[in-house]
Amino acid sequence: MKLSYFSVTMIAAAFASSCTQEPPSSETFASQDGAAQPGETTPAPITTAEPVGDTTGTLSAAGRMITTEGPPDGAATYSDACLITENSIAGVPSPSTLGAFAASFPAGSQLAFEPFYMVDLGSLCLIEDGAEKVCTWFFVYDTETWDPDVEATGLFTSSPACMTADGIGPGTPVADAGKLYGEPDFQFNYDNEGREYLGFSKAPEGMSFRASSATAEGKASAPSDDQDQHIHWPNGLFGGDYSVSRNEEGGAFATNTPLPDAVIATVILP
């Protein structure tokens, strides 16, 4: 599967540096789907921004913890088993809005709203035991405060508790995933901040990945010992061996060779 570096399914490797601030007073918002129409009564809101504190230790000063009030019909789709399918993670389907994402979880669930996840993208993640479980993201632009009507874009998870029916998920060695999903294809583009993304030739439709490797730590562009050229390495987390890379065009590079200890770090759905 060939990845597009201008795809909206691209996400950050980590949160921005954490900051602390006094959270705002409690505010309640109705979702887009639950907005009142002329002559109708506004239904109960599905989420409340509350001063519950940063339980992740990673939120920026603009971040918020969101406590869900549950879906209007009481039928949350979230499943703690965290199965990854072609169109859902943990029973949560790809949402249309942040409010729709929040409505997938039972009342009392905590979500982390982070408007500065990466450059022009923010994230909204279910938090369990202080860690992200399943997330959606959104284009920031002028969206720096919680608003359930903001359009959401896809799903992702970096939780080792989540996996496909084949047992593939964050923490799976790339070599093992390749036995089921075919040849890996690592790519990055300096025009896209040099972030690496990973696909497999036979991966489930629409599913893409990010990888990580302890071997990758500290690598940078440097002259090759045996070639009159430079070896180009991605920025941030990556799992491909670019000493045997190919130059796609311009600042884009790719390789089908994983570093020996490369593992899947994140699973992404459109």
GUVEXFI-866009 format. One record per residue (C-alpha): residue in one letter; x, y, z; chain. Coordinates in Angstrom, 2 decimals. Example, Ala and Ser with C-alpha at 12.3 -4.5 7.8 and 13.67 -1.06 7.14 Angstrom:
// residues 2
atom code:a, x:12.30, y:-4.50, z:7.80, unit:A
atom code:s, x:13.67, y:-1.06, z:7.14, unit:A
// end
This chain:
// residues 270
atom code:m, x:0.00, y:0.00, z:0.00, unit:A
atom code:k, x:1.50, y:3.31, z:-1.08, unit:A
atom code:l, x:1.06, y:6.12, z:1.41, unit:A
atom code:s, x:0.22, y:9.70, z:0.55, unit:A
atom code:y, x:2.06, y:12.29, z:2.58, unit:A
atom code:f, x:-0.71, y:14.78, z:2.06, unit:A
atom code:s, x:-3.29, y:12.35, z:3.50, unit:A
atom code:v, x:-5.40, y:13.57, z:6.37, unit:A
atom code:t, x:-4.65, y:10.33, z:8.19, unit:A
atom code:m, x:-1.23, y:11.56, z:9.33, unit:A
atom code:i, x:-0.69, y:12.12, z:13.01, unit:A
atom code:a, x:1.98, y:13.27, z:15.47, unit:A
atom code:a, x:4.47, y:11.01, z:17.21, unit:A
atom code:a, x:4.02, y:12.74, z:20.59, unit:A
atom code:f, x:2.27, y:15.57, z:22.42, unit:A
atom code:a, x:3.77, y:19.04, z:22.60, unit:A
atom code:s, x:5.74, y:19.83, z:25.75, unit:A
atom code:s, x:3.46, y:19.84, z:28.76, unit:A
atom code:c, x:2.44, y:23.02, z:30.53, unit:A
atom code:t, x:0.18, y:23.67, z:33.50, unit:A
atom code:q, x:-2.60, y:26.18, z:33.93, unit:A
atom code:e, x:-5.67, y:26.80, z:36.05, unit:A
atom code:p, x:-8.52, y:25.06, z:34.20, unit:A
atom code:p, x:-11.62, y:27.06, z:33.37, unit:A
atom code:s, x:-14.89, y:26.81, z:35.21, unit:A
atom code:s, x:-17.20, y:24.04, z:34.07, unit:A
atom code:e, x:-18.89, y:24.64, z:30.71, unit:A
atom code:t, x:-21.47, y:22.49, z:28.98, unit:A
atom code:f, x:-21.84, y:22.09, z:25.22, unit:A
atom code:a, x:-24.39, y:20.32, z:23.00, unit:A
atom code:s, x:-23.20, y:18.21, z:20.09, unit:A
atom code:q, x:-23.84, y:19.08, z:16.45, unit:A
atom code:d, x:-26.10, y:16.04, z:16.03, unit:A
atom code:g, x:-28.02, y:17.07, z:19.13, unit:A
atom code:a, x:-28.47, y:20.73, z:18.24, unit:A
atom code:a, x:-32.06, y:21.90, z:18.61, unit:A
atom code:q, x:-34.08, y:22.56, z:15.49, unit:A
atom code:p, x:-36.80, y:25.24, z:15.32, unit:A
atom code:g, x:-39.68, y:24.18, z:17.54, unit:A
atom code:e, x:-37.66, y:21.41, z:19.22, unit:A
atom code:t, x:-36.25, y:21.11, z:22.73, unit:A
atom code:t, x:-32.47, y:20.96, z:23.04, unit:A
atom code:p, x:-31.49, y:17.44, z:24.19, unit:A
atom code:a, x:-29.08, y:16.85, z:27.04, unit:A
atom code:p, x:-25.45, y:17.68, z:26.12, unit:A
atom code:i, x:-23.10, y:14.75, z:25.78, unit:A
atom code:t, x:-19.90, y:16.23, z:27.17, unit:A
atom code:t, x:-18.81, y:18.73, z:29.79, unit:A
atom code:a, x:-15.48, y:20.53, z:30.01, unit:A
atom code:e, x:-14.65, y:20.26, z:33.69, unit:A
atom code:p, x:-11.72, y:21.37, z:35.88, unit:A
atom code:v, x:-10.71, y:17.79, z:36.59, unit:A
atom code:g, x:-6.98, y:18.38, z:36.10, unit:A
atom code:d, x:-4.49, y:16.92, z:33.64, unit:A
atom code:t, x:-4.34, y:13.20, z:34.39, unit:A
atom code:t, x:-1.90, y:12.58, z:31.53, unit:A
atom code:g, x:0.83, y:15.07, z:32.46, unit:A
atom code:t, x:1.20, y:15.90, z:28.76, unit:A
atom code:l, x:-1.42, y:18.52, z:27.92, unit:A
atom code:s, x:-0.39, y:21.97, z:26.71, unit:A
atom code:a, x:-1.71, y:25.10, z:28.39, unit:A
atom code:a, x:-4.64, y:25.11, z:25.94, unit:A
atom code:g, x:-5.53, y:21.46, z:26.64, unit:A
atom code:r, x:-8.60, y:20.29, z:28.55, unit:A
atom code:m, x:-9.80, y:17.12, z:30.22, unit:A
atom code:i, x:-13.31, y:16.27, z:29.05, unit:A
atom code:t, x:-15.68, y:14.15, z:31.14, unit:A
atom code:t, x:-18.34, y:12.46, z:29.02, unit:A
atom code:e, x:-22.00, y:12.43, z:30.01, unit:A
atom code:g, x:-22.70, y:9.49, z:27.72, unit:A
atom code:p, x:-24.57, y:9.32, z:24.41, unit:A
atom code:p, x:-28.13, y:10.73, z:24.30, unit:A
atom code:d, x:-29.61, y:7.23, z:23.84, unit:A
atom code:g, x:-27.35, y:5.68, z:26.48, unit:A
atom code:a, x:-25.90, y:3.18, z:23.98, unit:A
atom code:a, x:-22.14, y:3.74, z:24.03, unit:A
atom code:t, x:-20.32, y:1.69, z:21.36, unit:A
atom code:y, x:-16.93, y:1.62, z:23.11, unit:A
atom code:s, x:-15.55, y:-1.81, z:23.99, unit:A
atom code:d, x:-12.68, y:-2.21, z:26.43, unit:A
atom code:a, x:-11.47, y:-5.21, z:24.41, unit:A
atom code:c, x:-10.09, y:-2.68, z:21.88, unit:A
atom code:l, x:-10.39, y:-4.66, z:18.67, unit:A
atom code:i, x:-9.04, y:-2.84, z:15.61, unit:A
atom code:t, x:-11.09, y:-3.35, z:12.42, unit:A
atom code:e, x:-11.02, y:-1.62, z:9.04, unit:A
atom code:n, x:-13.54, y:0.98, z:10.24, unit:A
atom code:s, x:-13.37, y:1.10, z:14.03, unit:A
atom code:i, x:-11.10, y:0.92, z:17.07, unit:A
atom code:a, x:-12.49, y:-0.45, z:20.34, unit:A
atom code:g, x:-15.99, y:-0.33, z:18.87, unit:A
atom code:v, x:-15.62, y:3.38, z:18.10, unit:A
atom code:p, x:-16.35, y:4.19, z:14.43, unit:A
atom code:s, x:-14.60, y:6.99, z:12.58, unit:A
atom code:p, x:-16.46, y:10.06, z:13.90, unit:A
atom code:s, x:-17.88, y:13.06, z:12.07, unit:A
atom code:t, x:-17.28, y:15.49, z:14.94, unit:A
atom code:l, x:-15.51, y:15.62, z:18.29, unit:A
atom code:g, x:-18.91, y:15.39, z:19.96, unit:A
atom code:a, x:-19.74, y:12.23, z:18.02, unit:A
atom code:f, x:-16.43, y:10.72, z:19.17, unit:A
atom code:a, x:-17.19, y:11.62, z:22.79, unit:A
atom code:a, x:-20.67, y:10.08, z:22.45, unit:A
atom code:s, x:-19.08, y:6.68, z:21.77, unit:A
atom code:f, x:-18.01, y:6.37, z:25.42, unit:A
atom code:p, x:-20.04, y:5.67, z:28.58, unit:A
atom code:a, x:-20.79, y:8.44, z:31.05, unit:A
atom code:g, x:-17.83, y:9.36, z:33.24, unit:A
atom code:s, x:-15.15, y:8.54, z:30.67, unit:A
atom code:q, x:-12.25, y:10.99, z:30.53, unit:A
atom code:l, x:-10.99, y:12.41, z:27.25, unit:A
atom code:a, x:-7.94, y:14.61, z:26.70, unit:A
atom code:f, x:-8.53, y:17.53, z:24.32, unit:A
atom code:e, x:-5.20, y:18.75, z:22.92, unit:A
atom code:p, x:-5.36, y:21.50, z:20.25, unit:A
atom code:f, x:-1.58, y:21.44, z:19.69, unit:A
atom code:y, x:-0.89, y:17.77, z:18.99, unit:A
atom code:m, x:1.21, y:18.65, z:15.94, unit:A
atom code:v, x:1.57, y:21.68, z:13.66, unit:A
atom code:d, x:-1.98, y:21.99, z:12.24, unit:A
atom code:l, x:-3.62, y:19.02, z:13.99, unit:A
atom code:g, x:-5.22, y:18.59, z:17.39, unit:A
atom code:s, x:-6.32, y:15.38, z:19.11, unit:A
atom code:l, x:-9.06, y:14.05, z:21.37, unit:A
atom code:c, x:-8.16, y:10.82, z:23.19, unit:A
atom code:l, x:-9.80, y:8.46, z:25.65, unit:A
atom code:i, x:-7.60, y:8.29, z:28.74, unit:A
atom code:e, x:-7.40, y:5.08, z:30.78, unit:A
atom code:d, x:-4.88, y:4.58, z:33.58, unit:A
atom code:g, x:-3.21, y:7.86, z:32.59, unit:A
atom code:a, x:-2.53, y:6.76, z:28.99, unit:A
atom code:e, x:-4.18, y:7.30, z:25.60, unit:A
atom code:k, x:-6.37, y:4.38, z:24.47, unit:A
atom code:v, x:-8.17, y:5.47, z:21.29, unit:A
atom code:c, x:-8.04, y:8.89, z:19.63, unit:A
atom code:t, x:-9.39, y:11.07, z:16.87, unit:A
atom code:w, x:-7.84, y:14.26, z:15.54, unit:A
atom code:f, x:-8.92, y:17.50, z:13.90, unit:A
atom code:f, x:-7.48, y:20.38, z:11.93, unit:A
atom code:v, x:-6.69, y:23.22, z:14.32, unit:A
atom code:y, x:-6.85, y:26.42, z:12.27, unit:A
atom code:d, x:-8.87, y:28.65, z:14.62, unit:A
atom code:t, x:-9.96, y:25.82, z:16.92, unit:A
atom code:e, x:-8.07, y:26.23, z:20.17, unit:A
atom code:t, x:-10.95, y:25.70, z:22.60, unit:A
atom code:w, x:-13.18, y:22.69, z:23.18, unit:A
atom code:d, x:-16.11, y:22.60, z:20.76, unit:A
atom code:p, x:-17.98, y:19.33, z:20.13, unit:A
atom code:d, x:-19.12, y:20.58, z:16.70, unit:A
atom code:v, x:-15.56, y:20.63, z:15.31, unit:A
atom code:e, x:-15.13, y:18.17, z:12.43, unit:A
atom code:a, x:-13.10, y:15.09, z:13.35, unit:A
atom code:t, x:-10.77, y:13.21, z:11.00, unit:A
atom code:g, x:-10.13, y:9.48, z:11.41, unit:A
atom code:l, x:-8.95, y:7.37, z:14.35, unit:A
atom code:f, x:-5.66, y:6.19, z:15.75, unit:A
atom code:t, x:-4.28, y:4.20, z:18.65, unit:A
atom code:s, x:-0.83, y:3.72, z:20.15, unit:A
atom code:s, x:-2.07, y:1.47, z:22.95, unit:A
atom code:p, x:-0.58, y:-2.05, z:23.13, unit:A
atom code:a, x:-3.98, y:-3.16, z:24.46, unit:A
atom code:c, x:-5.47, y:-2.65, z:20.99, unit:A
atom code:m, x:-5.02, y:-5.13, z:18.14, unit:A
atom code:t, x:-6.64, y:-6.59, z:15.06, unit:A
atom code:a, x:-8.29, y:-10.02, z:15.00, unit:A
atom code:d, x:-4.93, y:-11.24, z:13.63, unit:A
atom code:g, x:-3.12, y:-9.97, z:16.71, unit:A
atom code:i, x:-1.47, y:-6.98, z:14.99, unit:A
atom code:g, x:-1.25, y:-3.70, z:16.88, unit:A
atom code:p, x:1.09, y:-1.27, z:18.66, unit:A
atom code:g, x:4.11, y:-3.21, z:19.89, unit:A
atom code:t, x:3.95, y:-5.89, z:17.17, unit:A
atom code:p, x:7.35, y:-6.39, z:15.48, unit:A
atom code:v, x:7.19, y:-5.13, z:11.89, unit:A
atom code:a, x:8.71, y:-8.43, z:10.74, unit:A
atom code:d, x:5.83, y:-10.35, z:12.33, unit:A
atom code:a, x:3.21, y:-8.01, z:10.85, unit:A
atom code:g, x:4.82, y:-8.52, z:7.44, unit:A
atom code:k, x:4.16, y:-12.26, z:7.62, unit:A
atom code:l, x:0.42, y:-11.47, z:7.55, unit:A
atom code:y, x:0.25, y:-8.13, z:5.78, unit:A
atom code:g, x:2.99, y:-8.49, z:3.16, unit:A
atom code:e, x:6.03, y:-6.37, z:2.36, unit:A
atom code:p, x:6.45, y:-3.23, z:4.49, unit:A
atom code:d, x:6.86, y:0.14, z:2.82, unit:A
atom code:f, x:8.36, y:2.91, z:4.98, unit:A
atom code:q, x:8.17, y:6.44, z:3.62, unit:A
atom code:f, x:8.84, y:9.99, z:4.72, unit:A
atom code:n, x:8.98, y:13.40, z:3.10, unit:A
atom code:y, x:10.90, y:16.43, z:4.31, unit:A
atom code:d, x:8.04, y:18.53, z:2.91, unit:A
atom code:n, x:5.87, y:16.84, z:5.56, unit:A
atom code:e, x:8.29, y:17.55, z:8.42, unit:A
atom code:g, x:10.14, y:14.30, z:7.77, unit:A
atom code:r, x:7.63, y:12.12, z:9.66, unit:A
atom code:e, x:7.72, y:8.47, z:8.66, unit:A
atom code:y, x:4.62, y:6.42, z:7.84, unit:A
atom code:l, x:4.37, y:2.72, z:7.18, unit:A
atom code:g, x:2.17, y:0.63, z:4.91, unit:A
atom code:f, x:2.05, y:-3.06, z:4.00, unit:A
atom code:s, x:1.26, y:-4.49, z:0.58, unit:A
atom code:k, x:-1.65, y:-6.58, z:1.93, unit:A
atom code:a, x:-2.78, y:-4.57, z:4.96, unit:A
atom code:p, x:-6.52, y:-4.14, z:5.58, unit:A
atom code:e, x:-8.06, y:-1.47, z:3.36, unit:A
atom code:g, x:-7.37, y:2.07, z:4.59, unit:A
atom code:m, x:-5.18, y:0.98, z:7.51, unit:A
atom code:s, x:-1.77, y:2.63, z:7.86, unit:A
atom code:f, x:0.86, y:2.72, z:10.59, unit:A
atom code:r, x:3.76, y:4.44, z:12.26, unit:A
atom code:a, x:6.76, y:2.52, z:13.53, unit:A
atom code:s, x:9.47, y:2.96, z:16.14, unit:A
atom code:s, x:12.86, y:1.43, z:16.84, unit:A
atom code:a, x:15.44, y:1.81, z:19.58, unit:A
atom code:t, x:18.08, y:1.46, z:16.85, unit:A
atom code:a, x:16.69, y:4.58, z:15.20, unit:A
atom code:e, x:17.43, y:6.80, z:18.18, unit:A
atom code:g, x:20.19, y:9.28, z:17.45, unit:A
atom code:k, x:20.38, y:8.62, z:13.73, unit:A
atom code:a, x:20.63, y:11.64, z:11.43, unit:A
atom code:s, x:21.61, y:12.43, z:7.88, unit:A
atom code:a, x:25.29, y:11.56, z:7.56, unit:A
atom code:p, x:27.73, y:10.58, z:4.79, unit:A
atom code:s, x:27.57, y:6.91, z:3.88, unit:A
atom code:d, x:30.73, y:4.87, z:4.30, unit:A
atom code:d, x:30.37, y:3.11, z:0.99, unit:A
atom code:q, x:28.53, y:5.57, z:-1.25, unit:A
atom code:d, x:29.23, y:9.08, z:-2.42, unit:A
atom code:q, x:25.93, y:10.33, z:-1.05, unit:A
atom code:h, x:24.12, y:11.05, z:2.16, unit:A
atom code:i, x:21.86, y:8.70, z:4.07, unit:A
atom code:h, x:18.63, y:10.53, z:4.83, unit:A
atom code:w, x:16.78, y:9.67, z:8.03, unit:A
atom code:p, x:13.26, y:10.71, z:9.12, unit:A
atom code:n, x:12.53, y:13.05, z:11.99, unit:A
atom code:g, x:11.00, y:11.68, z:15.16, unit:A
atom code:l, x:10.04, y:8.03, z:15.56, unit:A
atom code:f, x:10.78, y:5.68, z:12.68, unit:A
atom code:g, x:11.44, y:2.01, z:11.91, unit:A
atom code:g, x:12.80, y:1.88, z:8.35, unit:A
atom code:d, x:16.43, y:1.30, z:7.38, unit:A
atom code:y, x:17.19, y:4.22, z:5.07, unit:A
atom code:s, x:20.76, y:3.13, z:4.45, unit:A
atom code:v, x:19.09, y:1.10, z:1.68, unit:A
atom code:s, x:16.47, y:3.69, z:0.79, unit:A
atom code:r, x:15.23, y:4.95, z:-2.55, unit:A
atom code:n, x:14.58, y:8.59, z:-3.39, unit:A
atom code:e, x:10.99, y:8.90, z:-4.61, unit:A
atom code:e, x:11.18, y:12.52, z:-5.69, unit:A
atom code:g, x:12.37, y:15.77, z:-4.16, unit:A
atom code:g, x:12.54, y:15.32, z:-0.39, unit:A
atom code:a, x:10.65, y:12.00, z:-0.33, unit:A
atom code:f, x:12.45, y:8.79, z:0.63, unit:A
atom code:a, x:11.31, y:5.19, z:1.04, unit:A
atom code:t, x:12.57, y:1.76, z:1.99, unit:A
atom code:n, x:11.17, y:-1.75, z:2.25, unit:A
atom code:t, x:13.74, y:-2.77, z:4.85, unit:A
atom code:p, x:12.86, y:-2.47, z:8.55, unit:A
atom code:l, x:15.46, y:-1.87, z:11.23, unit:A
atom code:p, x:16.00, y:-5.15, z:13.14, unit:A
atom code:d, x:14.01, y:-4.08, z:16.21, unit:A
atom code:a, x:11.30, y:-2.06, z:14.44, unit:A
atom code:v, x:7.82, y:-2.37, z:15.94, unit:A
atom code:i, x:4.46, y:-0.88, z:15.07, unit:A
atom code:a, x:3.96, y:2.25, z:17.19, unit:A
atom code:t, x:0.57, y:3.49, z:15.97, unit:A
atom code:v, x:-2.34, y:2.13, z:13.93, unit:A
atom code:i, x:-4.24, y:4.71, z:11.88, unit:A
atom code:l, x:-7.70, y:4.55, z:10.27, unit:A
atom code:p, x:-9.15, y:7.15, z:7.87, unit:A
// end
